[in-house]
Amino acid sequence: MREGSLEAPTRHPLDWKKPEFWDQAKAETELGRIFDICHGCRRCVSLCTTFPTLFDLVDNSPTMELDGVKKEDYWKVVDQCYLCDLCYMTKCPYVPPHPWNVDFPHVMLRAKSIKFRKGIKLRDRLLSATDALGKLAAIPVVAQTVNATNKFKPARAALQALLGVQKERELPPYAARKFRSTAKRSAAHAVRDGKNTPGKVALFATCYANYNEPVMGHDLVALLEHNQIPYRLVEKEACCGMPKFELGDLEAVAALKEKNMPVLARYAREGYAILAPVPSCALMFKQELPLMYPQDADTLAVRDAMFDPFEYFVLRKRDGLLKTDFKTALGKVAYHIPCHSRVQNMGQKTREALEMIPGTEVTVIERCSGHDGTWGVKTEYYENSMKIGRPVFRQMAAVEANYVSSDCPIAARHIMQGMNEEAKRQGDEAKGAIKAHPLTLFRKAYGI
């Protein structure tokens, strides 16, 4: 048996519709097989708290091998995983096509799915219902009330006691006006297709850009307009399904897929590039749904048409169709590349785009921030999320940048909170860096 693999990782489809997938005994057997390989390797120990949890269970067992770990303790490892995919895409030497076929994220997802069917907390259902929460908060006055409540310490203490939402976690605000209801219509630009890019865009707004930070959507629209790229806001969208996916609620993912795919597939077949401004949402359509539905023509069409915004802009530049009339230097930018950007296998497209701007120095931090959607909001995982993020907080602060930025707006908020807390811990004042999304920075550089 050869040691390790030098080939590119390949992903096998997720056999979630087969009865064996839901068999707990068989799932635990596969968990044990993969855990034993991980124990013998330990290369992923620094990625998150999942692997240290596993290795501590082994090292503290009577045999100091996996056979000394109780199967019920396997689930402690499962609870620590938030499906970032970094172990699979950046670390593990035994992923397919290696014959050991180690797919740690998929065995975690299988276990989470089995656990979900046994019942989960009300909190987890609420936090993953991003569309429903957003629609409620979008009601006039409700957004302001929710935002004020989230900053009121007694209310946060009550929320922690009632639902297990960590009171120290800074939560994203809700916008009083949704992006989808305020987005500008595209001017009638000519469609200029390039070798690498379609010349027209369909915009999938995402729950976060629609309900929490509409500025992301408005910035993206302004960038498309400046580059004379005609765009359309998809007329109907639901949550991409990533929050439900991370819980193991695959039936809910399937229901959301049935709402989104017919609409998005029509745009794909009409020659649109589909852009989603949140990395997790783009990844859902590029990877996770195609692995769940490997034979579904609509899903595969959407996969092939889906772009990260900066992936699209950099490819437009290669096509000679992106303007470079930048007017404003950005100075130093401390840029965090999110896990769900890294595992899209597109390279560091945001860095490439920002480095086009004269007078801009970009320092890239390639490490998980530790928040991951709703995971870092929960009381039982908050401390671990801050622990995982601490190296990122320190590296970002060390840049002494003008701007702190990440394609993932939740990661950026988490990083700023962590940087401020680290500064207090050291008895220093927080650095004066401004948090700004890369789309905002690109727009600022254009002067539009």
C-alpha positions as CSV (number, residue, x, y, z in Angstrom):
1,M,0.0,0.0,0.0
2,R,1.5,3.3,-1.0
3,E,1.9,6.0,1.5
4,G,-0.1,9.2,0.8
5,S,-1.1,10.5,-2.6
6,L,0.1,13.3,-4.9
7,E,-3.0,13.3,-7.1
8,A,-5.7,16.0,-7.0
9,P,-8.5,15.1,-4.5
10,T,-11.6,13.7,-6.1
11,R,-15.1,13.6,-4.5
12,H,-17.4,10.6,-4.6
13,P,-21.2,11.4,-4.6
14,L,-23.0,11.4,-1.3
15,D,-25.1,8.2,-1.2
16,W,-27.7,9.8,1.1
17,K,-30.7,8.1,-0.5
18,K,-29.4,4.6,0.2
19,P,-30.8,2.9,3.4
20,E,-27.2,2.0,4.4
21,F,-26.4,5.7,4.8
22,W,-28.8,6.0,7.7
23,D,-27.8,2.8,9.5
24,Q,-26.1,4.0,12.7
25,A,-24.1,0.8,13.3
26,K,-22.7,0.9,9.7
27,A,-22.0,4.6,10.1
28,E,-20.1,4.0,13.3
29,T,-18.1,1.3,11.6
30,E,-17.0,3.8,8.9
31,L,-16.3,6.5,11.6
32,G,-14.1,4.0,13.3
33,R,-12.2,3.1,10.1
34,I,-11.5,6.7,9.3
35,F,-10.8,7.7,12.9
36,D,-8.1,5.0,13.1
37,I,-6.4,6.3,10.0
38,C,-6.5,9.9,11.4
39,H,-5.1,8.7,14.7
40,G,-2.1,7.2,12.9
41,C,-1.5,10.3,10.9
42,R,-2.5,13.3,13.0
43,R,-1.6,15.8,10.3
44,C,-4.8,17.8,10.8
45,V,-4.3,18.4,14.5
46,S,-4.0,22.2,14.0
47,L,-7.0,22.7,11.8
48,C,-9.8,22.9,14.4
49,T,-10.9,21.2,17.7
50,T,-12.4,18.2,15.9
51,F,-9.1,16.3,15.6
52,P,-7.7,17.2,19.0
53,T,-11.0,15.9,20.5
54,L,-10.5,12.6,18.6
55,F,-6.8,12.3,19.6
56,D,-7.5,13.1,23.2
57,L,-10.1,10.3,23.3
58,V,-7.6,7.9,21.9
59,D,-4.7,9.0,24.1
60,N,-6.8,8.9,27.3
61,S,-8.4,5.5,26.5
62,P,-7.2,2.3,28.3
63,T,-5.4,1.0,25.1
64,M,-4.3,4.3,23.7
65,E,-5.7,3.1,20.4
66,L,-9.0,3.6,18.8
67,D,-10.3,0.2,20.1
68,G,-10.2,1.7,23.6
69,V,-12.6,4.5,22.6
70,K,-16.3,3.9,23.3
71,K,-18.5,4.3,20.2
72,E,-20.8,6.7,22.0
73,D,-17.8,9.0,22.4
74,Y,-17.4,9.1,18.6
75,W,-20.3,11.6,18.6
76,K,-18.2,14.1,20.6
77,V,-15.9,14.3,17.6
78,V,-18.9,14.8,15.3
79,D,-20.2,17.7,17.3
80,Q,-16.9,19.6,16.9
81,C,-16.9,19.4,13.1
82,Y,-18.5,22.3,11.2
83,L,-17.8,20.9,7.7
84,C,-15.3,23.5,6.5
85,D,-13.7,20.8,4.2
86,L,-10.2,22.0,4.8
87,C,-9.0,18.6,6.0
88,Y,-10.2,17.1,2.8
89,M,-9.0,19.7,0.3
90,T,-5.7,21.0,2.0
91,K,-4.3,18.4,4.4
92,C,-5.3,14.8,4.1
93,P,-3.0,12.5,2.0
94,Y,-5.5,9.7,2.0
95,V,-8.5,11.2,0.2
96,P,-9.7,9.6,-3.0
97,P,-8.2,8.5,-5.4
98,H,-6.1,7.0,-2.6
99,P,-7.5,3.5,-1.9
100,W,-8.0,4.3,1.8
101,N,-10.8,6.7,0.6
102,V,-10.8,9.0,3.6
103,D,-13.6,11.5,3.3
104,F,-13.7,13.0,6.8
105,P,-16.3,15.7,6.0
106,H,-18.7,13.2,4.4
107,V,-18.5,10.8,7.2
108,M,-19.2,13.7,9.6
109,L,-22.1,14.8,7.5
110,R,-23.5,11.2,7.5
111,A,-23.3,11.1,11.3
112,K,-24.9,14.5,11.7
113,S,-27.7,13.4,9.4
114,I,-28.4,10.4,11.6
115,K,-28.3,12.5,14.7
116,F,-30.6,15.1,13.2
117,R,-33.3,12.4,12.5
118,K,-33.3,11.6,16.2
119,G,-34.1,15.2,17.1
120,I,-32.3,18.5,17.6
121,K,-32.6,21.6,19.7
122,L,-35.2,24.3,18.9
123,R,-32.2,26.8,18.8
124,D,-30.6,24.9,15.9
125,R,-33.8,24.8,13.9
126,L,-34.2,28.6,14.4
127,L,-30.7,29.6,13.7
128,S,-30.6,27.6,10.4
129,A,-33.9,29.1,9.2
130,T,-32.2,32.1,7.7
131,D,-34.9,32.9,5.3
132,A,-37.7,32.8,7.8
133,L,-35.7,34.9,10.4
134,G,-34.8,37.4,7.7
135,K,-38.4,37.8,6.5
136,L,-39.5,38.4,10.1
137,A,-36.8,40.9,10.8
138,A,-37.5,42.7,7.5
139,I,-40.8,43.9,8.8
140,P,-40.7,47.6,9.5
141,V,-39.6,48.5,13.0
142,V,-38.8,44.8,13.8
143,A,-35.2,45.1,12.4
144,Q,-34.5,48.0,14.7
145,T,-36.0,46.2,17.7
146,V,-34.1,43.0,17.0
147,N,-30.8,44.9,16.6
148,A,-31.4,46.9,19.8
149,T,-32.3,43.7,21.7
150,N,-29.1,42.0,20.5
151,K,-27.0,44.8,22.1
152,F,-29.0,44.8,25.4
153,K,-27.0,42.7,27.9
154,P,-30.0,41.5,30.0
155,A,-31.8,40.4,26.8
156,R,-28.7,38.6,25.6
157,A,-28.4,36.8,29.0
158,A,-32.0,35.7,28.7
159,L,-31.4,34.5,25.1
160,Q,-28.4,32.5,26.3
161,A,-30.4,30.9,29.1
162,L,-33.4,30.2,26.9
163,L,-31.8,29.1,23.7
164,G,-28.1,28.7,24.2
165,V,-27.0,31.6,22.0
166,Q,-23.8,32.8,23.6
167,K,-24.3,36.3,25.1
168,E,-20.8,37.4,24.3
169,R,-21.1,36.7,20.6
170,E,-21.5,39.8,18.5
171,L,-24.4,39.1,16.2
172,P,-24.9,40.5,12.7
173,P,-27.5,43.3,12.4
174,Y,-30.7,43.0,10.3
175,A,-31.2,45.7,7.7
176,A,-34.3,47.8,7.7
177,R,-34.5,47.6,3.9
178,K,-33.8,44.3,2.0
179,F,-31.3,44.2,-0.8
180,R,-33.8,42.5,-3.2
181,S,-36.4,45.2,-2.8
182,T,-33.9,48.1,-3.2
183,A,-31.5,46.8,-5.8
184,K,-31.1,49.0,-8.9
185,R,-32.0,47.7,-12.3
186,S,-29.3,47.1,-14.8
187,A,-28.7,49.5,-17.6
188,A,-29.1,48.1,-21.1
189,H,-25.5,47.2,-21.8
190,A,-24.4,45.1,-24.7
191,V,-23.5,41.5,-23.8
192,R,-19.8,40.9,-24.3
193,D,-18.9,37.3,-23.8
194,G,-15.3,36.4,-23.2
195,K,-13.3,33.2,-23.6
196,N,-13.6,32.6,-19.8
197,T,-16.8,34.4,-18.9
198,P,-20.4,34.9,-20.0
199,G,-21.1,38.6,-20.6
200,K,-24.3,38.7,-18.6
201,V,-24.9,38.0,-14.9
202,A,-27.8,36.5,-12.8
203,L,-27.4,37.5,-9.2
204,F,-28.3,35.1,-6.4
205,A,-28.6,37.6,-3.5
206,T,-28.2,35.1,-0.6
207,C,-30.0,35.4,2.7
208,Y,-27.1,37.3,4.3
209,A,-26.8,40.0,1.7
210,N,-30.5,40.3,1.4
211,Y,-31.4,40.6,5.1
212,N,-28.2,41.5,7.0
213,E,-25.7,43.5,4.9
214,P,-27.4,44.7,1.7
215,V,-24.3,46.8,1.1
216,M,-22.6,43.7,-0.3
217,G,-25.3,43.3,-2.9
218,H,-25.3,47.0,-3.8
219,D,-21.5,47.1,-4.1
220,L,-21.6,44.0,-6.4
221,V,-24.3,45.7,-8.6
222,A,-22.3,48.9,-8.8
223,L,-19.2,46.9,-9.9
224,L,-21.1,45.2,-12.6
225,E,-22.6,48.5,-13.7
226,H,-19.2,50.2,-13.8
227,N,-17.9,47.4,-16.0
228,Q,-20.9,47.6,-18.3
229,I,-22.0,44.0,-17.5
230,P,-25.8,43.6,-17.8
231,Y,-27.3,41.8,-14.8
232,R,-30.5,40.5,-13.5
233,L,-31.6,39.7,-10.0
234,V,-33.0,36.2,-10.0
235,E,-36.8,36.7,-9.7
236,K,-37.2,34.1,-7.0
237,E,-34.8,32.5,-4.5
238,A,-34.7,30.6,-1.3
239,C,-31.9,29.9,1.1
240,C,-29.0,28.0,-0.6
241,G,-29.4,25.3,2.1
242,M,-25.9,25.5,3.7
243,P,-27.2,26.1,7.2
244,K,-29.5,23.1,7.0
245,F,-26.7,21.0,5.4
246,E,-24.3,21.7,8.3
247,L,-27.0,20.4,10.7
248,G,-27.4,17.2,8.6
249,D,-31.0,18.2,7.7
250,L,-30.7,16.8,4.2
251,E,-34.5,16.7,3.6
252,A,-34.6,20.4,4.1
253,V,-31.7,20.9,1.8
254,A,-33.6,18.9,-0.8
255,A,-36.7,21.0,-0.4
256,L,-34.7,24.2,-0.8
257,K,-33.0,22.7,-3.9
258,E,-36.4,22.1,-5.5
259,K,-37.2,25.8,-5.0
260,N,-33.9,27.2,-6.4
261,M,-32.8,24.9,-9.2
262,P,-35.6,25.4,-11.7
263,V,-35.1,29.2,-11.6
264,L,-31.3,29.1,-11.6
265,A,-31.0,26.4,-14.2
266,R,-33.0,28.5,-16.7
267,Y,-30.5,31.3,-16.3
268,A,-27.6,28.9,-16.7
269,R,-29.1,27.5,-19.9
270,E,-29.7,31.1,-21.2
271,G,-26.0,31.8,-20.9
272,Y,-25.8,33.8,-17.7
273,A,-23.0,33.7,-15.2
274,I,-24.6,33.2,-11.8
275,L,-22.9,35.1,-9.0
276,A,-23.4,34.6,-5.2
277,P,-21.6,37.1,-3.0
278,V,-21.3,34.7,0.0
279,P,-18.7,31.9,-0.4
280,S,-20.7,29.3,1.4
281,C,-23.7,29.8,-0.9
282,A,-21.5,29.6,-4.0
283,L,-19.9,26.4,-2.6
284,M,-23.3,24.9,-2.0
285,F,-24.2,25.2,-5.7
286,K,-20.7,24.4,-7.0
287,Q,-20.0,21.3,-4.8
288,E,-22.4,20.1,-2.2
289,L,-25.7,19.9,-4.2
290,P,-23.9,18.3,-7.2
291,L,-22.5,15.7,-4.9
292,M,-26.0,15.1,-3.5
293,Y,-27.6,15.0,-7.0
294,P,-24.8,13.9,-9.4
295,Q,-27.2,12.9,-12.2
296,D,-29.5,15.9,-12.0
297,A,-29.2,18.0,-15.2
298,D,-30.4,21.3,-13.6
299,T,-28.0,20.9,-10.7
300,L,-25.1,20.3,-13.0
301,A,-26.0,23.2,-15.2
302,V,-26.1,25.6,-12.3
303,R,-22.8,24.2,-11.0
304,D,-21.1,25.0,-14.3
305,A,-22.6,28.5,-14.4
306,M,-21.9,29.5,-10.7
307,F,-19.1,32.0,-10.0
308,D,-17.6,33.6,-6.9
309,P,-17.8,37.4,-7.7
310,F,-14.0,37.8,-7.7
311,E,-13.5,34.6,-9.6
312,Y,-15.7,36.2,-12.3
313,F,-13.9,39.6,-12.2
314,V,-10.4,38.1,-12.5
315,L,-11.5,36.0,-15.4
316,R,-13.1,39.1,-17.0
317,K,-9.7,40.7,-16.6
318,R,-8.1,37.7,-18.5
319,D,-10.7,38.2,-21.2
320,G,-9.6,41.9,-21.5
321,L,-13.1,43.0,-20.4
322,L,-12.6,44.4,-16.9
323,K,-11.9,48.1,-16.4
324,T,-8.8,49.0,-14.4
325,D,-9.4,52.7,-14.0
326,F,-8.8,52.6,-10.2
327,K,-8.8,56.0,-8.6
328,T,-8.2,55.3,-4.9
329,A,-5.3,53.4,-3.3
330,L,-6.3,51.2,-0.4
331,G,-3.0,51.0,1.5
332,K,-2.6,47.9,3.6
333,V,-5.3,45.3,3.5
334,A,-5.3,42.3,5.9
335,Y,-7.3,39.8,3.9
336,H,-8.7,36.5,5.4
337,I,-9.6,33.9,2.8
338,P,-12.5,31.9,4.1
339,C,-12.5,28.1,4.1
340,H,-15.4,27.9,1.8
341,S,-13.5,30.1,-0.7
342,R,-10.4,27.9,-0.5
343,V,-12.2,24.7,-1.1
344,Q,-13.8,26.0,-4.3
345,N,-10.4,25.2,-6.0
346,M,-10.3,28.5,-7.8
347,G,-7.2,30.0,-6.3
348,Q,-7.0,33.3,-4.4
349,K,-9.1,35.3,-6.8
350,T,-10.0,38.1,-4.3
351,R,-6.3,38.7,-3.6
352,E,-5.6,38.8,-7.3
353,A,-8.3,41.4,-7.8
354,L,-7.3,43.6,-4.9
355,E,-3.6,43.5,-6.1
356,M,-4.7,45.1,-9.4
357,I,-5.3,48.3,-7.4
358,P,-2.2,50.6,-7.4
359,G,-1.0,51.6,-3.9
360,T,-2.6,48.5,-2.3
361,E,-0.7,45.9,-0.3
362,V,-2.5,42.7,0.5
363,T,-1.5,40.3,3.2
364,V,-3.4,37.0,3.0
365,I,-4.2,34.9,6.1
366,E,-4.9,31.3,5.1
367,R,-6.4,29.8,8.2
368,C,-9.9,29.0,9.5
369,S,-11.4,31.8,11.5
370,G,-13.4,29.3,13.6
371,H,-16.9,30.8,13.4
372,D,-18.5,28.9,10.6
373,G,-22.1,30.0,10.2
374,T,-24.1,29.3,13.3
375,W,-21.6,27.0,15.0
376,G,-19.7,29.8,16.7
377,V,-22.9,31.4,18.0
378,K,-23.8,28.5,20.2
379,T,-22.9,28.5,23.8
380,E,-21.2,25.1,23.9
381,Y,-18.9,26.0,20.9
382,Y,-18.2,29.7,21.5
383,E,-15.0,29.3,23.4
384,N,-13.7,26.8,20.8
385,S,-14.6,29.2,18.0
386,M,-12.5,31.9,19.7
387,K,-9.7,29.4,20.3
388,I,-9.6,28.3,16.7
389,G,-9.6,31.9,15.5
390,R,-6.9,33.2,17.9
391,P,-4.0,32.7,15.4
392,V,-6.0,34.5,12.8
393,F,-6.8,37.4,15.1
394,R,-3.1,37.8,15.9
395,Q,-1.9,37.5,12.3
396,M,-4.5,40.0,11.1
397,A,-3.6,42.5,13.9
398,A,0.1,42.2,13.1
399,V,-0.4,43.6,9.6
400,E,-1.4,46.9,11.2
401,A,-3.7,47.4,8.1
402,N,-6.0,50.1,7.0
403,Y,-8.6,47.5,6.3
404,V,-9.6,44.1,7.7
405,S,-11.5,42.1,5.0
406,S,-12.9,38.7,4.3
407,D,-15.2,37.4,1.6
408,C,-17.2,35.8,4.4
409,P,-18.9,38.7,6.3
410,I,-19.6,36.5,9.3
411,A,-15.9,35.6,9.5
412,A,-14.9,39.3,9.2
413,R,-17.2,40.2,12.1
414,H,-15.8,37.3,14.2
415,I,-12.2,38.4,13.4
416,M,-12.8,42.0,14.4
417,Q,-14.4,40.8,17.7
418,G,-11.5,38.5,18.3
419,M,-8.9,41.2,17.5
420,N,-10.5,43.6,19.9
421,E,-10.7,41.0,22.7
422,E,-7.0,40.0,22.0
423,A,-6.0,43.7,22.3
424,K,-7.9,44.0,25.7
425,R,-6.2,40.8,26.9
426,Q,-2.8,42.2,26.1
427,G,-3.7,45.6,27.7
428,D,-3.4,47.3,24.4
429,E,-5.8,49.5,22.5
430,A,-7.5,48.0,19.4
431,K,-5.9,48.9,16.1
432,G,-7.8,51.4,14.0
433,A,-8.4,49.1,11.0
434,I,-11.8,49.4,9.3
435,K,-13.8,46.2,8.5
436,A,-14.8,46.3,4.9
437,H,-15.9,43.5,2.5
438,P,-13.7,43.0,-0.6
439,L,-16.6,44.1,-2.8
440,T,-16.8,47.4,-0.9
441,L,-13.0,47.8,-1.2
442,F,-13.1,47.2,-4.9
443,R,-15.9,49.7,-5.4
444,K,-14.0,52.2,-3.3
445,A,-10.9,51.8,-5.4
446,Y,-12.9,52.5,-8.6
447,G,-14.3,55.6,-6.9
448,I,-17.9,54.8,-7.6
